[in-house]
Amino acid sequence: MRKRRRSAQGFRGTFNTTSSAFRGPLAAPPSFSRQSTPRAPISLSVALVVVAFFILAGEAVLFIDEAHRILHAETQQERNGMQLFHLRLVLEDLRDAELGQRGFLLTGQESYLEPYVAAVRDIDRNLRNVRQMFFDEPATLALLARIEELKQKKFDEMAKTISEYRHGGLQSAGARIRSGVDKQYMDEARAILNQQMDAVRARRTELNKDTANRVRYAGHLLLGIALLLVVIVGYAIKELIYSSKRNAELAKQMEVEATHDELTGLPNRRLLIEWLRKALARATRSGGSVAVLFIDLDGFKNVNDKFGHEAGDAALRAVTRRFTRTLRAQDTVARFGGDEFAVVVNDQSRADLERLAQRLTKTFKAPLRNDLPANALGASIGIAMYPQHGKTLNALLRAADRAMYQAKRTGKSHYCFAGSVGRSRIKRPA
């Protein structure tokens, strides 16, 4: 017994498939391969990214360390500058005191003692500041202690000389001046101070060189970080572009798979109904006509049973090729399911449709495959026209379905128009 007649409800339903997935029956069948462009293994890509991030992190740590060292060097340079400043103040205090004393001894005017008095007042404060600047340098602190000792002796000697000058005049103070004791103190203190200032200057020079080298090194690290970031960002963009492209390809492939038959590459039932709905809407607006041809393969079950399913699949692909060669480019053919096909044509007369049905049935006269006998398969075709046989999609499909079963009951390779009554209206191609 032939398979049970389809219910008209089988044609009902809503579909959101866009027609962009289909460009006509004569287009090359879509590929359903899931192979993608060769790519590096995921583990290798992940490893490269991890290595890049580790290198980036290492360079960032080195850069931060160098930045801290440069900042520390800047702080040390400021400290060296303050050390030189306060050492100069102490030396200037000693010189001012000596110049003030000499001016007083030469002129006898008390006003010349003002630099001496200011130096005596300020030198202790300046020495305290110097000790604070060198608080972590024991050797320098020892030298500063010697300077304080020399300063005290120098100032004591100068005070005695001034006192003697006031009481006995220049002749009384001359012997003390000629002894040169205060000069010895001054020379030794000056030598120590100059030595310390030279040492600070040497440290500053060395620190400047080291800072310059660190700045260059930090610049190289920063350049390396920037280049690595460019590489990482470039790689990320490349992966993003590839992922987007791949996702678009997968989406397109999924759309094709959802609207096309995997075996034959033809539009499936879902896309055909969507296509037919739009064709009917155009025909309604323009006053044109649409025809549906339902095709059921005769003898397909026998081919499957006798030669196997692989032979049956090959026969379906061969039928697809012959149908697409027979139809016009603007006609639509779809695999409706199993061994059933459907064709949608626009603006064709009844005579044109009859000739088309004849051409379709004649395609089975030659063997589809070398291992299949001639006429192993045939086609029963039911034809329904809009608006004569149905004004809605479901009505048109039901009419074509009924006509196809009417043709099949008559015999193999017949075609029948919807609404035909009696065998005289059912025809077998010559």
LINFEN-V50799 format. One record per residue. RES is the residue in three letters. SS is DSSP state (H for helix, E for strand, - for the rest). OMEGA is omega in radians with two decimals (* if undefined). NEAR is the number of other ideal C-beta (glycine too) atoms within 8 Angstrom. Layout:
RES:SS:OMEGA:NEAR
RES:SS:OMEGA:NEAR
This chain:
MET:-:-3.14:2
ARG:-:-3.09:3
LYS:-:-3.03:3
ARG:-:3.13:3
ARG:-:-3.13:5
ARG:-:3.03:6
SER:-:3.10:5
ALA:H:3.11:10
GLN:H:3.14:5
GLY:H:-3.12:6
PHE:H:-3.05:11
ARG:-:3.08:6
GLY:-:3.11:5
THR:-:-3.10:3
PHE:-:3.14:8
ASN:-:-3.11:4
THR:-:3.10:11
THR:-:-3.11:6
SER:H:3.14:9
SER:H:3.13:4
ALA:H:-3.05:11
PHE:-:-3.11:11
ARG:-:3.09:3
GLY:-:-3.04:8
PRO:-:-3.07:13
LEU:-:3.08:6
ALA:-:3.13:7
ALA:-:3.14:4
PRO:-:-3.11:9
PRO:-:3.10:7
SER:-:3.14:4
PHE:-:3.12:8
SER:-:3.14:4
ARG:-:3.12:5
GLN:-:-3.14:3
SER:-:3.10:7
THR:-:-3.14:3
PRO:-:-3.11:3
ARG:-:3.04:6
ALA:-:3.11:5
PRO:-:-3.12:6
ILE:H:-3.12:6
SER:H:3.11:6
LEU:H:3.11:8
SER:H:3.12:10
VAL:H:3.14:8
ALA:H:3.13:8
LEU:H:3.12:9
VAL:H:3.14:10
VAL:H:3.12:8
VAL:H:3.13:8
ALA:H:3.14:12
PHE:H:3.09:9
PHE:H:3.10:8
ILE:H:3.11:9
LEU:H:3.13:12
ALA:H:3.12:8
GLY:H:3.12:8
GLU:H:3.11:12
ALA:H:3.11:9
VAL:H:3.12:8
LEU:H:3.14:9
PHE:H:3.12:12
ILE:H:3.12:8
ASP:H:3.12:8
GLU:H:3.10:12
ALA:H:3.09:9
HIS:H:3.13:8
ARG:H:3.12:9
ILE:H:3.09:12
LEU:H:3.09:8
HIS:H:3.11:8
ALA:H:3.09:12
GLU:H:3.09:9
THR:H:3.13:8
GLN:H:3.10:9
GLN:H:3.09:12
GLU:H:3.12:8
ARG:H:3.10:9
ASN:H:3.10:12
GLY:H:3.10:9
MET:H:3.09:9
GLN:H:3.12:12
LEU:H:-3.12:11
PHE:H:-3.09:8
HIS:H:3.04:12
LEU:H:3.11:13
ARG:H:3.12:9
LEU:H:3.12:11
VAL:H:3.13:14
LEU:H:3.11:12
GLU:H:3.08:9
ASP:H:3.12:12
LEU:H:-3.14:16
ARG:H:-3.14:8
ASP:H:3.12:12
ALA:H:-3.13:16
GLU:H:3.13:11
LEU:H:3.11:10
GLY:H:3.11:15
GLN:H:-3.12:13
ARG:H:3.11:8
GLY:H:3.12:12
PHE:H:-3.12:15
LEU:H:-3.12:13
LEU:H:-3.04:7
THR:H:-3.08:7
GLY:-:-3.12:6
GLN:-:-3.07:7
GLU:H:-3.11:5
SER:H:3.13:5
TYR:H:3.13:12
LEU:H:-3.11:12
GLU:H:3.07:8
PRO:H:3.12:12
TYR:H:-3.12:16
VAL:H:3.13:9
ALA:H:-3.14:9
ALA:H:3.11:14
VAL:H:-3.12:9
ARG:H:-2.97:6
ASP:H:-2.95:10
ILE:H:3.13:14
ASP:H:3.10:6
ARG:H:-3.14:7
ASN:H:3.09:12
LEU:H:3.07:13
ARG:H:3.11:8
ASN:H:3.12:10
VAL:H:3.12:13
ARG:H:3.10:10
GLN:H:3.13:7
MET:H:-3.10:10
PHE:-:-3.03:11
PHE:-:-3.09:7
ASP:-:3.13:3
GLU:-:-3.08:7
PRO:H:-3.11:5
ALA:H:3.13:6
THR:H:3.10:9
LEU:H:3.10:11
ALA:H:3.10:8
LEU:H:3.11:11
LEU:H:3.06:12
ALA:H:3.09:8
ARG:H:3.10:10
ILE:H:3.11:13
GLU:H:3.10:9
GLU:H:3.13:8
LEU:H:3.12:13
LYS:H:-3.12:13
GLN:H:3.13:8
LYS:H:3.14:9
LYS:H:-3.10:14
PHE:H:3.07:11
ASP:H:-3.14:8
GLU:H:3.12:12
MET:H:3.13:13
ALA:H:3.11:8
LYS:H:3.13:9
THR:H:3.13:14
ILE:H:-3.14:14
SER:H:3.14:8
GLU:H:3.12:11
TYR:H:-3.13:14
ARG:H:-3.09:5
HIS:H:-3.06:6
GLY:H:3.11:7
GLY:H:-3.05:6
LEU:H:-3.12:7
GLN:H:-3.13:6
SER:H:-3.11:10
ALA:H:-3.04:14
GLY:H:-3.11:8
ALA:H:-3.14:7
ARG:H:-3.13:11
ILE:H:-3.10:9
ARG:H:3.12:6
SER:H:3.07:6
GLY:-:-3.13:6
VAL:H:-3.12:8
ASP:H:3.10:12
LYS:H:3.11:7
GLN:H:3.11:8
TYR:H:-3.12:13
MET:H:-3.11:12
ASP:H:-3.13:8
GLU:H:3.13:10
ALA:H:3.13:13
ARG:H:-3.13:10
ALA:H:-3.14:8
ILE:H:-3.14:12
LEU:H:3.11:13
ASN:H:3.11:9
GLN:H:3.13:9
GLN:H:3.12:11
MET:H:3.07:12
ASP:H:3.14:8
ALA:H:3.12:8
VAL:H:3.12:12
ARG:H:3.12:9
ALA:H:3.11:8
ARG:H:3.13:9
ARG:H:3.13:11
THR:H:3.13:8
GLU:H:3.13:8
LEU:H:3.08:12
ASN:H:3.12:9
LYS:H:-3.13:8
ASP:H:3.13:9
THR:H:3.12:12
ALA:H:3.12:8
ASN:H:-3.13:8
ARG:H:3.10:12
VAL:H:3.10:9
ARG:H:3.14:8
TYR:H:3.10:9
ALA:H:3.09:12
GLY:H:3.10:8
HIS:H:3.09:8
LEU:H:-3.14:12
LEU:H:3.09:9
LEU:H:3.10:8
GLY:H:3.11:9
ILE:H:-3.13:12
ALA:H:3.14:8
LEU:H:3.14:8
LEU:H:3.08:12
LEU:H:3.10:9
VAL:H:3.13:8
VAL:H:-3.11:9
ILE:H:-3.14:12
VAL:H:3.10:8
GLY:H:3.11:8
TYR:H:3.13:11
ALA:H:3.12:8
ILE:H:3.12:8
LYS:H:3.12:8
GLU:H:3.13:9
LEU:H:3.11:8
ILE:H:3.13:8
TYR:H:-3.14:9
SER:H:3.12:8
SER:H:3.13:8
LYS:H:-3.13:8
ARG:H:3.11:9
ASN:H:3.10:8
ALA:H:3.12:8
GLU:H:3.14:9
LEU:H:3.12:8
ALA:H:3.12:8
LYS:H:3.14:8
GLN:H:3.11:10
MET:H:3.11:8
GLU:H:3.12:11
VAL:H:-3.12:11
GLU:H:-3.13:9
ALA:H:-3.03:9
THR:H:-3.12:13
HIS:E:3.10:15
ASP:-:-3.05:10
GLU:-:-3.07:6
LEU:-:-3.03:8
THR:-:-3.07:9
GLY:-:3.13:10
LEU:-:2.98:13
PRO:E:3.12:14
ASN:-:-3.09:12
ARG:H:-3.11:10
ARG:H:-3.11:10
LEU:H:3.14:16
LEU:H:-3.13:14
ILE:H:3.09:13
GLU:H:3.12:12
TRP:H:-3.13:14
LEU:H:3.11:14
ARG:H:3.14:9
LYS:H:3.11:9
ALA:H:3.12:12
LEU:H:3.12:13
ALA:H:3.11:8
ARG:H:-3.12:10
ALA:H:3.11:13
THR:H:-3.12:7
ARG:H:-3.02:6
SER:H:-3.08:6
GLY:-:-3.13:5
GLY:-:-3.11:8
SER:-:3.09:10
VAL:E:3.11:14
ALA:E:3.08:13
VAL:E:3.08:14
LEU:E:3.04:16
PHE:E:-3.07:16
ILE:E:3.05:13
ASP:E:-3.09:11
LEU:E:3.08:12
ASP:E:3.07:11
GLY:-:-3.08:10
PHE:H:3.14:11
LYS:H:3.12:7
ASN:H:3.10:8
VAL:H:3.12:14
ASN:H:-3.08:11
ASP:H:-3.03:5
LYS:H:-3.03:6
PHE:H:3.11:8
GLY:-:-3.09:7
HIS:H:3.10:6
GLU:H:3.09:6
ALA:H:3.10:13
GLY:H:3.10:12
ASP:H:3.11:9
ALA:H:3.13:10
ALA:H:3.11:15
LEU:H:3.11:12
ARG:H:3.11:10
ALA:H:3.09:10
VAL:H:3.13:14
THR:H:-3.14:14
ARG:H:-3.11:8
ARG:H:3.11:11
PHE:H:-3.09:14
THR:H:3.07:10
ARG:H:-3.09:6
THR:H:-3.05:9
LEU:-:3.04:13
ARG:-:-3.13:5
ALA:-:-3.09:7
GLN:-:3.10:5
ASP:-:-3.10:11
THR:E:3.05:12
VAL:E:-3.12:13
ALA:E:3.00:17
ARG:E:-3.02:14
PHE:E:3.13:11
GLY:E:3.12:5
GLY:-:3.14:4
ASP:-:-3.11:7
GLU:E:3.11:11
PHE:E:3.08:13
ALA:E:3.13:14
VAL:E:3.08:15
VAL:E:3.12:15
VAL:E:-3.10:14
ASN:E:2.95:13
ASP:-:3.08:5
GLN:-:3.12:9
SER:-:3.11:5
ARG:H:3.13:7
ALA:H:3.09:6
ASP:H:-3.13:8
LEU:H:3.11:15
GLU:H:3.09:11
ARG:H:3.11:8
LEU:H:3.11:14
ALA:H:3.12:13
GLN:H:3.14:11
ARG:H:-3.13:9
LEU:H:3.13:14
THR:H:3.13:14
LYS:H:-3.14:8
THR:-:-3.10:12
PHE:-:-3.12:13
LYS:-:3.09:6
ALA:-:3.14:6
PRO:-:3.10:8
LEU:-:3.13:12
ARG:-:-3.14:9
ASN:-:-3.10:4
ASP:-:3.10:5
LEU:-:3.11:12
PRO:-:3.08:5
ALA:-:3.14:6
ASN:-:3.06:7
ALA:-:3.11:11
LEU:-:3.03:14
GLY:E:-3.11:11
ALA:E:2.97:13
SER:E:-2.97:15
ILE:E:3.00:16
GLY:E:-3.03:18
ILE:E:3.08:16
ALA:E:-3.08:16
MET:E:3.02:13
TYR:E:0.12:14
PRO:-:-3.01:7
GLN:-:-3.01:6
HIS:-:3.12:13
GLY:-:-3.11:13
LYS:-:3.08:6
THR:-:-3.11:7
LEU:H:-3.10:10
ASN:H:3.14:10
ALA:H:-3.13:10
LEU:H:-3.14:17
LEU:H:3.11:15
ARG:H:-3.14:11
ALA:H:3.12:14
ALA:H:3.13:17
ASP:H:3.12:14
ARG:H:3.14:10
ALA:H:3.14:17
MET:H:3.13:15
TYR:H:3.07:11
GLN:H:3.09:12
ALA:H:-3.10:14
LYS:H:3.12:11
ARG:H:-3.13:5
THR:H:-3.12:10
GLY:-:-3.06:5
LYS:-:3.04:7
SER:-:3.01:11
HIS:E:3.01:14
TYR:E:-3.04:16
CYS:E:3.04:16
PHE:E:3.08:14
ALA:-:-3.14:15
GLY:-:3.13:8
SER:-:-3.14:10
VAL:-:3.08:4
GLY:-:-3.06:6
ARG:H:-3.09:5
SER:H:-3.13:4
ARG:H:3.12:9
ILE:E:-2.98:13
LYS:E:3.02:8
ARG:E:-3.12:9
PRO:-:3.12:9
ALA:-:*:3
